[in-house]
Amino acid sequence: MRKCFVKTENYRNFSTAIKAVEQRGAKEAGLVLVHGAPGYGKTHTVFNWAAEVGAIFLRANVDWTPKYALVELAKELKVDTRGTAQMLFARLLEPIARAQLPIVIDEAEFTLNNKAAALEKIRDISDRAEVTVVLIGMEKIEQNIASYKQISSRIARVVEFTPATLEDVRVACAGLSEVEMTPDLIAEVHRLSGGRMREVLNIIATIEQVAATNGMKLIDIADLEGIVLSHDWQNRTPRGVRARGNR
């Protein structure tokens, strides 16, 4: 499989939100909330953006405290991690503000523990340094954050990641797969994946293996009948392409 980043509809929506926040009038409204069901490409998309712009990318843990969050920030910036939370905050603020470094927090649900104490600290950095902070979470994070007005009032844009479209899957197959697929097979990849880009990648990898084993450069649905390409994660059953008579 080729190593490249596929720009999906979700990516375009995220990019639009980031541009809007970067051009915001109220400097304290610097938070972008990204949410959606598992497998829709939230982390992968935002991680790619973070790598492009040099953002700090952190993954929150269940036991995050304000100081724990600041220590993780300090490690990423190669800043001295010793001292109190107040000392760390002061030490981090200057380089973040000077370089205008965006901050990404994945698994952001964990920042809401203990009355969102860790997220309040990140919010304070965003306010004072006037930098963008991207929070990545699951479907319910938007309503969970709503009860913390100091934080929710600073969310300038909300981006919901939705299932990949057929066009998204077509672009992914064309850009990532080292074997050519027919339009009918691409439609089957879309159906089997349920629009989850994570599953699309797994299916492409399996199709490539079948093609390599059989010396194929072009592969169609008929070449994959009887082969497991995916699993129904709810019913724990294998799934493959539909036979021509069943489509």
Backbone hydrogen bonds, N-H to C=O, Kabsch-Sander energy under -0.5 kcal/mol:
donor,donor_aa,acceptor,acceptor_aa,energy
2,R,176,L,-3.1
4,C,2,R,-0.9
7,K,5,F,-0.5
8,T,6,V,-1.1
12,R,8,T,-2.0
13,N,9,E,-2.2
14,F,10,N,-2.3
15,S,11,Y,-2.8
16,T,12,R,-2.1
17,A,13,N,-1.9
18,I,14,F,-2.4
19,K,15,S,-2.3
20,A,16,T,-1.9
21,V,17,A,-2.1
22,E,18,I,-2.5
23,Q,19,K,-1.1
24,R,21,V,-1.6
27,K,25,G,-0.9
29,A,26,A,-1.6
30,G,28,E,-1.7
31,L,154,R,-2.3
32,V,133,V,-2.7
33,L,157,R,-2.5
34,V,32,V,-0.6
34,V,135,L,-3.4
35,H,159,V,-2.3
36,G,137,G,-0.7
37,A,161,F,-0.5
40,Y,37,A,-1.1
45,T,41,G,-2.3
46,V,42,K,-2.5
47,F,43,T,-2.8
48,N,44,H,-1.9
49,W,45,T,-1.9
50,A,46,V,-2.8
51,A,47,F,-2.3
52,E,48,N,-1.8
53,V,49,W,-2.2
54,G,50,A,-1.3
55,A,50,A,-2.0
56,I,102,P,-2.8
58,L,56,I,-0.6
58,L,104,V,-2.8
60,A,58,L,-0.5
60,A,106,D,-2.6
64,W,61,N,-1.8
69,A,65,T,-2.5
70,L,66,P,-2.0
71,V,67,K,-2.8
72,E,68,Y,-2.2
73,L,69,A,-2.0
74,A,70,L,-2.6
75,K,71,V,-2.4
76,E,72,E,-1.8
77,L,73,L,-1.8
78,K,74,A,-0.6
78,K,75,K,-0.8
79,V,74,A,-3.0
88,L,84,T,-2.4
89,F,85,A,-2.6
90,A,86,Q,-2.1
91,R,87,M,-2.0
92,L,88,L,-2.2
93,L,89,F,-2.1
94,E,90,A,-0.8
96,I,92,L,-1.9
97,A,93,L,-2.6
98,R,94,E,-2.7
99,A,95,P,-2.1
100,Q,96,I,-0.9
101,L,96,I,-1.7
103,I,132,T,-2.3
104,V,56,I,-3.3
105,I,134,V,-3.0
106,D,58,L,-3.2
106,D,104,V,-0.5
108,A,136,I,-2.9
110,F,107,E,-1.8
111,T,108,A,-1.6
112,L,109,E,-1.8
113,N,110,F,-0.9
116,A,112,L,-1.2
117,A,113,N,-1.0
117,A,114,N,-0.9
119,L,111,T,-1.3
120,E,116,A,-2.3
121,K,117,A,-1.4
122,I,118,A,-1.8
123,R,119,L,-2.9
124,D,120,E,-2.0
125,I,121,K,-1.7
126,S,122,I,-2.4
127,D,123,R,-2.5
128,R,124,D,-2.4
129,A,125,I,-2.9
130,E,126,S,-1.3
131,V,126,S,-0.8
133,V,30,G,-2.5
134,V,103,I,-2.9
135,L,32,V,-3.0
135,L,133,V,-0.5
136,I,105,I,-2.7
137,G,34,V,-2.7
141,I,138,M,-1.5
142,E,139,E,-0.5
144,N,140,K,-1.8
145,I,141,I,-2.5
146,A,142,E,-1.2
147,S,144,N,-0.7
148,Y,145,I,-2.6
149,K,147,S,-0.9
151,I,148,Y,-1.3
152,S,148,Y,-3.1
153,S,149,K,-2.1
154,R,151,I,-1.8
155,I,152,S,-1.3
156,A,31,L,-2.3
156,A,154,R,-0.9
157,R,31,L,-1.2
159,V,33,L,-3.3
160,E,158,V,-0.5
161,F,35,H,-3.1
161,F,159,V,-0.6
164,A,195,G,-3.0
169,V,165,T,-2.2
170,R,166,L,-2.4
171,V,167,E,-2.5
172,A,168,D,-2.4
173,C,169,V,-2.8
174,A,170,R,-2.4
175,G,171,V,-2.5
176,L,172,A,-2.7
177,S,172,A,-0.6
177,S,173,C,-1.3
180,E,217,K,-2.3
182,T,219,I,-1.7
186,I,182,T,-2.3
187,A,183,P,-2.0
188,E,184,D,-1.5
189,V,185,L,-2.4
190,H,186,I,-2.1
191,R,187,A,-2.1
192,L,188,E,-3.1
193,S,189,V,-2.0
194,G,190,H,-1.0
194,G,191,R,-0.6
195,G,190,H,-0.9
196,R,193,S,-1.4
197,M,39,G,-0.7
197,M,195,G,-0.7
198,R,39,G,-1.8
199,E,196,R,-0.6
200,V,196,R,-2.1
201,L,197,M,-2.2
202,N,198,R,-1.5
203,I,199,E,-2.5
204,I,200,V,-2.6
205,A,201,L,-2.1
206,T,202,N,-1.8
207,I,203,I,-2.6
208,E,204,I,-2.5
209,Q,205,A,-1.7
210,V,206,T,-2.1
211,A,207,I,-2.5
212,A,208,E,-2.6
213,T,209,Q,-2.3
214,N,210,V,-1.7
215,G,212,A,-0.8
216,M,211,A,-2.8
219,I,180,E,-2.4
223,D,220,D,-0.9
224,L,221,I,-2.1
225,E,222,A,-0.7
227,I,224,L,-2.1
229,L,227,I,-0.5
229,L,239,R,-2.5
230,S,239,R,-2.1
232,D,237,T,-3.6
233,W,231,H,-1.0
236,R,232,D,-2.1
237,T,232,D,-0.9
239,R,230,S,-3.2
246,N,243,A,-2.3
247,R,244,R,-1.2
